[in-house]
Amino acid sequence: MLRILPSPLFAAALAAGLSVAPIGRAQNLVRDLTPATASSTGSNPGPAVVLPGFACFAAADGFGRELWRTDGTELGTYRLRDLNPGRADADPTLLTVVGQRVFFVARRAGIGRELFVTDGTSAGTTLVTDLVALGDIGADITAIAAYQGQAWFVATTPATGSELWRTDGTAAGTVPMADLFANVNSASPADLVVWNGRLWFVATNGSSGRELWSTDGVNVSQAFELAAGSSSLSPQQLCASGNQLFFTAQTAGSGRELWRTDGTLAGTSMVREIGPATAGAFVERLTPFGAGVLFWADDGSGLEPWFSNGTNVGTARLVDATPGPGSSLATAFAVQGTTAMFGGGSNGAFQLFRTDGSSGGTTVVRGGFAGLGEPVAAFGGTAFAARQSGGTLQLWRSDGTTAGTFELPTASPASNPSNLVAVGSRLLFQAASTNFGSEPHRSDGTAAGTGLLADLASDRGDTTLGELRPFGGRLFFRATTPGLGSEPWFSDGTEAGTAVLRDINPQGGSSSPTDVTPWNGELWWGGFWPGSGFELVRSNGTAAGTALGVEVEPAGNAGPRQLTVVGNQLFFTATRGAGVELFATDGTTAGTRMFDLQPGNNGSNPSALTPLGNRLLFVATDAATGSELWSSDGTTGGTRVLVDFQNGVTSGFFDGVATFAGFGWFSANVPGAGIELCRTDGTPAGTNLFADLAPGLGGSRPNGFVATGNRLFFRAYVNGLEIGLWASDGTGAGTVPVLDLPGSASAEILDMVAVGNQLFFVADDRQRGRELWRSDGTLAGTTIVRDLAPGCAHGVQAGTLAVVPGTGAVTFTGNDGGEGLQLWLSDGTAAGTRQLGAIGAFAGAGAAVLSPAVAVGSTLFFVADDGVLGEELWRYELGAANGALAQNYGQGTCPGTGNRLPHIAAFGLPLLGNANFAADLDNALPNTLATCLLSLAPSAFVVDGCRVLIGLPYTNLPLLITDATGLGRTPVPIPANPTFVGAQLFAQYLVFDPNGPLFGDFALSEGLYLRLGN
């Protein structure tokens, strides 16, 4: 909950030493094109574990299944960190409390499933260590237990097999305790439990079967052998109670029964043969209670509740909850002090029982339930899920009496409560509703205090965006929005300047612009046009200047794709008749020609359209040559296959094409050489094998061709290496390998882009995960730029590397392990690789989706999902590093009386020494109190439907009273201190308004980003 905190003036705070280190400029939502709506998807929260003051659990939203925490309030319920960045699942499991921390297993791309730890903060949620540093191969952790203030766990590594480990939460403090079954063999420890000051478990050392073992934290030893040699009684379900350790074991004569031990072989025995001879008692759900255990067992008359104090005579059935031979529903036991509650019965006749551990002290609390869920201790009694006749499972509470057992109706229509966990004086549970799906709920034991905790998987209102193209100083893009469908839009980077270009297919239809290409001062694309179908469309950037370009197929949909400009012609592929063929146009119907390379119904399916001088190179398939490289000058006579490497219909072309040094470069299957490097000047005579990099028939399979200013780069497979980066200066001697990544299919080279004479690319060398690299075409000049996420974890998201024209830099989506997915910029040096701003609902949250950026002047546009507004269009202003800047960001979503949405604006620029700088407020409620809130970080979390755009902690400037028109001004004098150059601040107005949605008393403005400068 927001609190108004007393604060000195801003200038005084700066003078007092308020830290204002630059953290990256605010990233600004351009416009929320698709507002959020209610969702019934559900986050399906998992079982929670409890620490003082909060609980942790796994749940899924737009970021995938990740780790969350809650203090029982909506504002205090949030994702701790996006451990597997983006929409991929981390899928936390085995959550185990160890002291003041929770250890758990989760997945992260590049390291697989490994051990993580959290102290309940974002910064304190980290990987413990990558035990198996082999890319996505994890350690297969199967159990975690708390012992001596550390986490003890079972993990499998290639060197040791499945063995017992311990950790203090650091990589250096993570060590194997003992290799019980030597070398790569597995001892497979299980059923870890602390008893009598030692950690007990079941394992095998190879010479004996599965037996009881224990450790004092230093030495690990077998307690004794229940069965000699390699035989085993297979102990399971270890349960410590008082001075006894209970477990189940199986013998040939008795089956699986209840056993106990005092830690010695002499003091270890079967408690009682409950089940019929050799059949076993099917003992389950061992629960410590008093000096013994509660459990369920079958003595031949069905599964029923039992208690044992560890002796034969002290082991007895509590009640025949399902009279006769039928088995009862075996629920958990909810233990509180000297009493426990449980559910029993069958066939729609279930009852809640209370017991003191004796048959005489076991009574029915309430019956008549058609269904019964798991009870837990809560509210000084028991909470449980129950269903009456004709209804669904609902939440109930009981104090152990019939009168004190009643249903707790939820504030939202919820059903099927599960994963019940007591968190202090509250109950946290999962429940489903038609409005929200399966989400976390809470209860304080009263009807009024029982309801939805938070809608974690709410519909944030994604907008499908694509075809981002700079044009005339603005951004063209395709957006799919409610009411308009998929249509062309333009943006100048402001909300007011972001609008649909033209609703080409009105009344909710879509024109779906595709393959947008600038040509002759216009934009051309393939899309729907009313009355014509999917044809060529043209636009000069205005609604009036957007028209049908060429109707390629009057009788149907041509579906133009792959638009490629060569000189004054536009080449493309389209469908006329039954097949896809190559076309060229001068922009008129008369000047539009089809090249029918594969007559009949199949079409030649041209691809890889690439300009080479005044000709087009492309790949096509015909009945005579198969798939080969072709060339066209836009005439029928000048359109021909260049070479038939594999005589006849066998296809020769493999990959390409890129243009470099006046040639088109590609790879093909050349007789006698295999798939090797080829080039063409656009003529048949000038098309040939260039280099046989892997002599023999195997071939080096060159692919991924990218040309820089002075080099051609490509991938190739030579001398048994899995993957390698090669470069060529256009000569045989200058065609050389520059990076080898040997030996594993997980090694990879991706996303190659040219910047001047350098190549930037993403590579995974099996040691550092996917990271940014660069190459000048030499071995010495091919290096990793920065290991963004240390270790095998991926630091760079594949498919996001993009060039910023005119800057010598690239942008990409990256994750350094602390801030989640963010936008990054790199000039090819480690020092010049930096995060641009911070996106996400809170510090460290990152984005669920963040697309490659497109530069329009000094503005970067990109598509992102910040976890609040769904996938929308965002911008980032590069600008001058030391210049003062003030701009709005985010979007106001918190209007007050009369739907008045307060607006914040800068008065002047935040220049050093500007004593008159101020934050203006307008459109607020007249004659009311308001305060400007100031923070060092942006945010985007939602409270009461209001978007809070400043991070925590924040400070508030002095209160003001708006005038009769709703205006106000807060002075923010800027000190003349040169150390503050580049410092960044984030502001938002909080306005008192009795009709405001925030806590029922406040309205909020959008955000204001300030960068202090000269």
N, C-alpha and C positions, 0 to 999 in steps of 0.2 A: 504494500500500500504506500502511495506517495505521502510524504510528510513535508510540511513547510518548515525548513530549518533556518534558524537565525544565521545571518551572514553579514560580514563587512562589505563595503563597496568593492566592486571588482578590482579597481586599481589598488586598493589596500590589500586585497587578497594576493594580487600579483606581487606587490612590494613585500609581502610577508613570506614570499617564497613558494606560492602555489605552483606545483609542477605542471608545466605546459609543454612538455616535450612533444615534438611533432609525431603524430601517429598515422598520418595519411589523410588526404582530403575526403570529405564526405562524398559518398556515392548517392546519387539523387534519382529517385523514381521520376520518370518522365510523366507518366500518366497511368493510373490504374484503369485499364480498358475493360476489365471484367471484374466487377465487384464480387466479394465473397458472398456465398449463400450457405444455408444450412446443409449439413452433410450427415448421412447415416452410415458412413464408411466404418467408423470405429477404429480405435488404436489398439484394441485387444491387449490391454496391460497384463503383464505376468505377475507372479507372486512377488510381494514386496519383502524386503528385509529392513529391520528397524534399528536406527541409531538414536542417540539422545537428540530429540527435537525434529527429526525428519526420517523419512523412509526413502529407499531406492527401489526402483522397479524398471523392467523393460517394457517399452511400448513403441508402437509404430505410427509415424505420421509421414509427411512428405519427405523427410530425411531418411526414411527406412526405419527399421527396428533398432532403437538405440537406448541408452541408459538415461533414466529420468530421476528426479528427486521431488519430494513434496513435503511441506510442513503442515499439510491439511488445509491450505488456502489456495485459491486459484492463482494469485500472484506468486505464491511460493511454490508453484508446480511448474517445472521447466526441465528441458533437456539439458543434461550436464555437459555433453560434448558430442559432436558428430564424429564418432570414432572411426567409422568407415565412410569417408566423406562423400557427400552427394546423396543420392537416393538409395544407395546400396545398404544392405542390412549389416549391422555389427552383430545383432542377435545375441545380446548378453545372456549368459546362463551361469548356473552354479554360484549365484550371489551368496557370499558368505561374510558375516561380520567378524572382523578381527580387531579388537580394541575399538578405536574410533574411526576405523576405515572399513570399506567393503572391497573384498577381492572377488574377481569374477573373470569369466572367460568370454572373449569377444573376437570377432573377425575384423581384420583390416586388410585391404588390398595390398599385396606385396609381402605380407608376413603370415597370412593365414590366421587360424584361431590360436590365440596366445593368452597369457595371463595379464590382466589389467588390475588397477587399483584406483579407488577414489576416496577422498576425504569429504565428499559432498560439495566440492567446489569445482568449477570448470577447470581451473589451472591445476587442481590436484587430482584430475582424472587422467591417468596416464598408463602407457604400456609399462609393465614391470621389466620385461626383457623378451627378446625374440630368441627363444630356446632353440628353434630349428631355423637357422638363417638360410633357408633354401626357397626363397620366394614365397609363394602362396601355400607352401606346405607347413602346417602348424604343428603344435606339440601334442595334440590329442589329450588334453587334460580332462580327467574323468572324475576327480573328487578334490574338494578343498576342505580343510578343517583348521580351526583356530587352536593354537597351542603355544604356550610361553610367549605370547604377544606377537607371534609370527604366523604366517599362513603356510600350512603344510599341504602339499598337493601331490597328486599322481600325474606324471607326464611321461609321454613317449618321445624319445629322441633316437636318431639313427645309431648313436654310439652306445646307448644303454638299454634300449627297449623301454618297457613300462616300469618305472621305478618311483620311489618316494623322494620328493624334493621339499625344500623349505625356503622361505624368502622373508626378508624384512621390508619388502616393497621396492627395493632397488635392484638394479642389474648386478651390481657387485655383491649384494647380499643374497643372491639367489643361487643355491648350491644343491647338488644331489646329496642325499643323506647316506645312501649305501646302494651299491649295485648287487642286490641280493641274489639275482640270477645272472651270473657273470656274462659280460660282453653284451651282445645285442639281444640276448634272451630276455624275456619279460617276467618279472616277479608279479606284476599286475596287482599291486596293493588295492584294497577296497575296504569299505565299511570303517572309515576312520572315526574314532571316538576317543575322547579324553576320559581317563578313569584312574583314580589313585595316583595322580601326579604324573602319569605317563600317557603317551599317545599309543592307542592300540589299533591294530588293523589285521586284516587277513591277507596272506601272500604265500608264494611258493618260492623256494630256492632251487628247484629242479631235483634235488635229491630226496626231498620230502614233498608230500602233496600240499594242498592249501591248508595252512595252519595258522594259529594265532601268533602274532608278533607284536612287539612293543618297542618304544624308544623313550629314553629319558631326556631327549634333546641332543645327546652327544653320541651315545652308542645305540645301535639297533640290534635286537636279538630275538630269536624265536622263543616264545614262552615255554612251550612243550609240544610234544607230538600227541595229538588225539588218536592218530592212526599211524602205525609204523610204516616206514619206507615211503614209497610213492603213493600209498593209499591215502585217502582223505575223507573226512566227515563233512567237508565243505562248510565251515562255519559261515553264517550270514546274519545280517540284521543286528550287529553289536549294539547293545543298549545298556548304558551304565546307570545303576540305581543304588545309591548308598555304597555299601562295601561289597557289592556284587556286580559282576558283569554278565548280563544275560545275552543269549544269542540262540540261533537255531542251528541244528546240525542233523545230519542224515546218516542213519545206520541201516544196514541191510535188514535187520530184524524188526526195526521200529518205524522206519521211514523218517521224515523230517519232523522233529519235536523240539520242545523248549529245553534249553540247557542253561547252566550257570557255572561261574567259576569265581574263586576267591583269589585267583592269580597263580595257583599251584595246580599241578596235575592231580594231586590227591584231592584237592578241593574242587575238582571239575567233574560234573556229572549231569546226566539227564535229570531234569526236575521231576517230570512225571510222564509216563507214556499215556498221552491224552487220546490219541487216535487209535483206531483199530490196528492190530499187529500188521506190520510192514506197510500199512497205508499212509501213516503219518497224520499229523493234526492240521496241516496247512496253516501253521502259525504265522500271523502277520500283524503289522501295526504295533510293535512293541513300544510302550510309552512309560517312562519312569513315573511312579506314583507311590508316595510314602517310602516304605522300605522294600518295595517290590516293583512289579510291572503290571500294567493293564495290557491286554492283547486280545485278539480274536483267534479262535481255534475251533476245530471241528472234531468232536469226540465220536462221531458216527451219526449224530442226530442233527447235523447242520452246523454252519459257521455261526458262533455266538460269542458274546463278550466273556472274558475270564480275567482273574487276578491271580498272581502268584507272589509269595514272599521268598521264593527260592527253595521251598521244601515241598515234599510230596503232599503232605496233609494241608499245607497252606496254599495249595493250588486248586481253585474251584471255579466253576462257571457262575457268573453273577446272575444271569437271568436267561430264560429261554424266550428271547424276544420274538422268535417265530416258532410257535409251538409245533412239536412234531419233528419230522426229519428235515424240514425245509431250512435253508440257510437265510440268515439275516443280512440286511445291508450293513456292510462293515465300515462305519464312519470313523473319523478320527475321534480321539478322546480330548475334550477341552478341560484341562486340569486347572483348578484354582484352589490352592491350599490343600485342604483335606477332602475336597469333593471333586468329582469330575462328571461331566455330562457327555452323552453320546446318543446317537440315533440308532434305532434298530427296527426290524420288521421286514416285510416283503410284500410283493403283489399289491402295491397301492395302499397298504395298511401299515403306516410307519408311526413310531412314537419317539418322543424325546425322553431319555432316562437320566436319572441322577444316581450316583453311587458314592459310597464311602470306602469301597473296596471289598465289601462283604455282600453276600447274597441277600441277607436280611436288610441291609442298608441300601439296596438298589430298588428304586421306585420309579414309576411312570410320572413324569412331570406333566406331559400333555400328549394326547394321541389324536388320531383322526386325520393324519396328514396323508395326502395322496403321493407326496414326494418329499424327500428330505436331503439336504446338502450337508456340507462339512461344518461342524460346529467349531468355534474358537472361543477362547476366554476373552471377554471384553465387557466393559460397563459394570464391573463387579459381579458378573454372571457369565452368560454365554450368548453369543450371537450365532445365528445359523440361517441357512436358506431353507424354506419350506414351501410346499404347495398344497393348497386345499383343493377339494374336488372341483374340477373344471377350470382351475386357474393355472397360473404359471408360478415358478419359483419366485418367492419374494423374501425380503429380509425380515427376520424376526429377532427378538431378544428375550432372554429369560433370566430371572433371578433364582430359578430352581423351584418356584411354586407355580401352580396352575394359573392363579390370578395374575402372577407377574410374568406370564409368557404371552407375548402379543406381537402382532405384525407392526413393522415400521414402514408406513407408506412413504415412498420417496417423493421428492419435490418434482422430479420428472418421471414420466411413465417408464419405469425400469423393470427388468426381469432377469431371472437366472443369475443371481449374485454368486460370485465365485472368488477364489483367491482372497478370502477374508483374512485380514491382518490387523491386530490392535496396534495403533500408533499413539502412545500416551493415553489420553482419555478419549481418543476417537478411534473409529473403525475405518479402515481403508479397504475397499473392495471393488471388484469389477462387476459391472452390470450392463445390460443392453437395453436400448430403447429405440423406438421407431424414428425418433428425432435425431439421435446422435450415434447410433450403432453401439458397439461395445466400448465403454469408456470408464475411467476411474471415477468412483463415487466415494462419498464419505458419510459418516454418521456419528453423532455425539450421543446416540441412544434415545433421542427424541424424534418424533415425527417431523417437527419443524427443522431440525438440524440434520436431516437425512436427505441426500440428493446428489446431483452431479457435482463432481469436484472440478473437472475441466474437460472441455471438448478438444482433446489433443489432435485428433485427425479431422479438424474442421475443413470444409471446402474453402480454400483461400482464393478461389476464383482465377484459375489459370487462363491466360490468353495464349493461344497457339500463334507463335510469331516465327517469321522466316523471311528469306530473301532480303536481308539487310544490305542496302547499296547506297553509297554516297552519290548525290546528284544535285548539282547547282547549290552547294553549300548547305544542303539539308540531307536528311536520311530518308530514303524510301524503304518501306518494309511491308510485308504482308501480315495481316492480323485477322484472327477469327474471333469475333465478338458476338455477344447475344444481340439478336435483331438484325445484324448486318451480314452475318456469315463471314466467309473468307474474302477479304477485299483489299485493295491497295491503299496504303496510308503514307503520309509524310510527317516528319517532325523536324523542328528547328531546335529541339532540346528543351522546350518549355511545354508546360501543360496546355497553355492556350494555343501554342503553335503546333500541336500534335492533333491531327484530324484525318478522317478518311478522305482520300483523294476523290473518289467517286464511288457511289454504291452502284456498281455496274450491273449486278444481278439483284434487283430490289426484292423487298418482302421476304428477307431472310435467306435468299439464295446466295450462292457463292460464285465469284468469278475466278478464284484460286490462281492468282498470278504465279507463274513458274519460270525459272531460268531467265530472270530479268537481266537485260544487257543494254548498256548505253551504246547508241549508234546515231551518228549524224545529229548530235545535239538533242536527242530524245532518248527515252527509255522504251525498249521493246521487250515484250514477253509473250509467252504462251498462256492463254487464259480464255475463260468463257465470255462470249459476247452475245447478248440477246438476239435471237433470230438467226444466228450463224453457228452457234456451238463453240467448241474449243478451237480457237484460231489465233493468229498473230494480232496482238493489241499494241498500240503505240500511245505515248503520252509525253507532253512537254512539261509536265509537272503541275498542270492546272486541270480542274475538272472539265472545263470547256475544251481543252486541248487533249483530252483522253478519248481515243476513238478506235474503231476497228482499223487495224493496219492492213492486213491482207487476209481474205477468206481463202485459205489454201484448198479446202475441200468443201465445195458448195453443197455436196450431197450428204455431209455428215460432219463428224468431229475429226479434225486433222491432228489435234494434240501436239502442237509444235514443242520440241525439246532441244536441248543442247545448242542454243543460239550462239553462234560464233562469227565474229566480224573478221573479214579478210578484205583489206582495201576498202572499196566502196560497195562491197557485197555482204549480205548477211546470209550465212549458211545455217541450216538447221535440219533436224530430222522430223518427219511427220508421217502420218498414215493416210494413204490414199488408196482406196480399194481394200485389199486384205493385208498388206504388208507395210512395214516401216522402211522408208527410203530416205535418201539424201535430197535436200532442196536448197536452192539459192534464190535470193530475191534482191531487187534494187529498191524495194519498198512499194512497188506497184503490183497490181494483179497481173498485168501483161508481162511484167519483168520477173515473174516468179516461175521457176523451172523445177521439174522433178527429174532426178536421175534414177531410172528404173534399172538398178544393177542386178536384181534378182527377179526377173519376170515371173509372174504367177502369184500364188497366194502367200508365199512365205516372207518375202521381203529380205533385203540384205542386212537389215539391222545395224546401220552405221554407228560407230562409237569412237571415242578418243579424238574428237574433232580438234585439230591443232593448226593454227596459222604457221606457214613457213614462207616468208616473203609475200608474194602475191598469189600463193597457192594454198590450198587446204590439204593437210594430211589427215587421213582417217582410216579406220579399220572397218572392213565390210566383208560379208560372206556371200559368195555366189556358188552356183552349181558346178563351176569348172575348177575353182582354185581353193575352195574352203575359206577359212578366215585369214586374210592377208592385209598388208598395208596398201592403201590406195592414195591417189592424189587427184585434185581437181582445180582447174582455173575458173570454174563457173560455167564452162561450156560442156556440151555432150562429148565433143571430140577430145576435149582436154581432161576428161575424167576417166581414169584407167587404173588398173592394178599395177603396182610398181614391180613386184617380183613374186613369183610363186615358189617360195623356198621349199615347200613340200609338194612335189609335182602331183597334180590331181586334187581331189577334194579334201585331202588331209590338210589340216590347218597348220600354218607355220608361225603366225604371229603369237607372241607370248605376252609382252607388256610394253608400255610406253604410251604417249610419245612426248618428248620434250625437245625444244629447239635450242641449239647452242652452236656458235661459230658457223652459222649459215647452213647447218644440217639439222635434220630431224633424227633423234636418237631413240632407239627402241631395242627390244630383244626378240629374237625369233629362233625357231628350231631349224638350224642349218645342217644339211646333210654332212656327216663326218665330224661335226663339231658339237652337236647338241644345242641346247638353248644358250645363245651367246649374244654379245654386244654387237649391234648393227647400227648403221646410219644411212641416211638418204639425203640427196640434194633436191629431191622432188621429181627426179627422172628415173626411169628404169635402169639406165646405164649407171647412174650414180647411187644405186641402192645395193649395199653389199655388207658382208661380214666385216666388222671393224677390228675386233680383238677376240681371240679364243682364250679367255681367262683361265679356263679349266680344261687343258688339253685332253682330248679323248671324247667319248660320246656322252659323258655325264652332263656336261654343261654347267655353267655358273649361275644360270637363271637370273640375270640382272633384272631389277625392277625398281620402282619408286623414283624415276628420273626427275631431278630438279636442277635447273641451270642457274648459276649465279653469274656475276659479271665476267669472271675469268675461269670458271670451272663448271664441269658437269658432274653432279654427284648422283650416286645410285647405290643400291644394295646388291650384294652378290654373295654366292656361296662357293667358296673355293677351298681346296685342300682339306676337306672334312670339317671345316669350321661351320658352326651353326648359322652365323650371320655376320656379315662384314660391311662396312661402309667404304666405298671406293670413290675416287675422284679422277677426272680426266681433263687435261688442258687441250684435248683435241688431237693429241699425238699418241702413238703407241707407247713410246717411252714415258710419256707423262700420264699414263693411265695406271694408277697405283692404289693399293689399299691404304686407308688412313685410320681405320679402327676395326679391330677384330673382337667379336664377342663370342668366344668359343663355347661349345660343349653342352648347351641346354636349350630346350625349346622355349624356356621362359625368358631367355635373352631376346631383346627386341630393339629395333630402331624404327621410330615412328615420326610422323608429323614434320617432315623435312620442309623448311621454307628458306627462301633466299633473301638475304639482306646485304645489298652491295656485293662485295666479293666473298662474303662469308655465308656459311650454311648454319642455321640454327635447327636443332632437332631434339627430339625426346628419345632417350635410350634407357634401357634397363640392363645393366651389366651383371646382374645376379648378386651384386654386393650392395648397391645403393638404391634399388628400386627405380622407378621411372623418374628421371631427372632431366634438367635442361643441359644440353651440350652445344658446342659450336665447333666449326672447323673452317680453316682457311685453305683446305685442300692438301695439307701436309700432315705427316704423322705427329710432328712436334706441335703443330697448331691445332690439333684436335683434342679438346679437353672438356671435362665437365665444367659447367659454369658455376653451379652451386648445388650442394647436397641439401636440398630444401628440407626434406624429412629424413633425418639421419637414420642409417640402417637400411633394411630392405624395404621399408614402407615407401609407397609412391608419393613423391612430392609434387609432381605435375600430372594434371589430368589429361589423358590422351585425347586428341582431337580438338584442343583449344588453342594451340599455338597460332598466332596471327601477327603479321607485320604491321608496324605503325609507319606509314609512308613518310619519308623525309626526315626521319629521326634516327635511323640506324638501330632501332630498338624493336623488340617484340613484346607482345603481351601474351599471357597465358593464365589459365586457372590453376592455382597452386594451393598447397596445404603444407604448412610448416610444422604440423602436429599440435599447434596451439590455437589457431584462429579459424579452423575449418576452411572450407573452400572460399578463396578470395581472389580478386583480380591482382595480377602481378605484372611488373614491367621490368625488362632486362636490356642492358646495353651490351651484354656479352661478358661482363665482369661480375665477380661475386659481390663486390661493393655496390655495383650499379644494378643489382637485382633486388627490387624492393616491392613490398606490398602497397597497392594503391587503395587507400581508404580502408573501410571496414564495413562489411555488409552482414546482416544477421539480426535476429530479434534481440540478442543480448551479446555482451562481450564474449568472444570465443565461439559464437554459434556458427558463423559462416553461412554459406548458401546451400540450399538443396540442389539447385541447378544454376550454373553460370556458364554462358555460352562464349564462343570466341568474340572478341571485341572488334568493332568496325570503326575506323577513324574517319571523322568528317571535320577537317581542319584540326583544331586542337581539342576536339571533343571525341571521347570514346563512347560509342553506344554498344550496349550488350543486353542480352536477355538474362534475367536472374529471377530466382525464387528465394526471397529472404526469409521464408518461413512464416510470413504473415499475409502477404498479398498475392501469393502464387506467382506463376511465371508472368513477368511483365517487362516492359522496356525501361532500361536504366541508362544513365549517362555519367561520365566522369570527365571533368575539365582538367586537362593537363596544365595549360597555362604556364606562366613564369613562376619559377620556384620561390622567389622572394617578393612577389607582388601581393599587395593587400587584396583580399577578396571577401565579398559578402554575397551569399546566394541562398535562396530557399531550398529546402530538400524535404523529402517525404511528402505526406499528404495529410491534411487535416481531416479527421474523421469524427470530431467530437463537438458538434454544434450545440448551442444553448437555446435560449428563448427565441421563438420565431424562426428556428433553424438558422440562427446567425452563427457563422463559423468564424471565430477570431482569426486575424491574420497578423503575422509578425513580419517586419521589414526593417532594413538597416537605414539609419539616418547618417549618411556619409559613408566613408570607407574606414575600416579599422587600421588606419595608418599609425605608425609609431608617433607618439606625441600629440595625437588628435584628441584633445580634451573634450571636444564637442560631440564625439561619436555617441550614438544612442541606439537603442532598440525600440522601434515604434510598434504600437498596437492599434489596430483599427477593426471595425465591425464587431466589437465586443458589446456586451450589455451596457447601456448607459449608466453612469453614476454607480459603478460597482467596484469592488476591490480586485486587483490583479497583481501578479508578480511574474517577473521574468526569471525562469529557471536556467541555470548555466551548468554545463558539464564539459569534461575533457574528451568525451567519447559519444558517438551517436548510438542509438538503439532503435528498436522497432517492436517492443513487446506491447501486447494489447491488454487493457484493463477496462472492463465494462464497455467493450466495443470501441474504446478510444485508443488511438495509437500514440504511445509514449515514445518520443523520438530522441530523447536524451538518455545517456547511460547513467549508471550508478557508480560512484556517488555523485551527487550534484549539489549545487548551492543555489539559494534564491536571493535575488537582489531586492532592494527595499520595495515595500508595497506601494502601489499607486492607486489613485481613484480615477476611473475613466470619466470623460466629460459627458455632456448631454447627448453627444452623437456617438459615443462608444470609442473615442480616441484616447490614447495615453502614450507616454514616452518615459523610458527608463534610461538615464544617463549611464554610459559605460565608457568612462574616460580611458584612453589607451596610454600607458606609460611610454616615455621616450627612452626605452631600454633596448639596445640592439640585440641583447640575448634572446628577446622574444620574437625575433624575425622567424616566420614560419610556424609559430605556435598556432594551434587550432582550437577553436571553441565551438560549442553547439548549444543553441538556445531555443527555448520554447516558452510561450506564454500560458500561464494557468490563470483562468478567469473565474471568479466566483459568479455562479449563475444558478438560481434555485431550480431551473429546468435543465441544467446540464447533466449529461449521463454519467460523468465520472464521479463515482461515489454518491450520485444523486445531487451534487452541489456544484460541480465545476464543468467548464468547457475548456478545450485545449486548441491552440493554434497549430499550424504546421511547424516545421523546424527551420532554424536559420543557422547556416554554416558561416563561420568567421575564420579567416586566416590573417593573422597579423603580419604586416609587411611594410615596405618602404613605398 
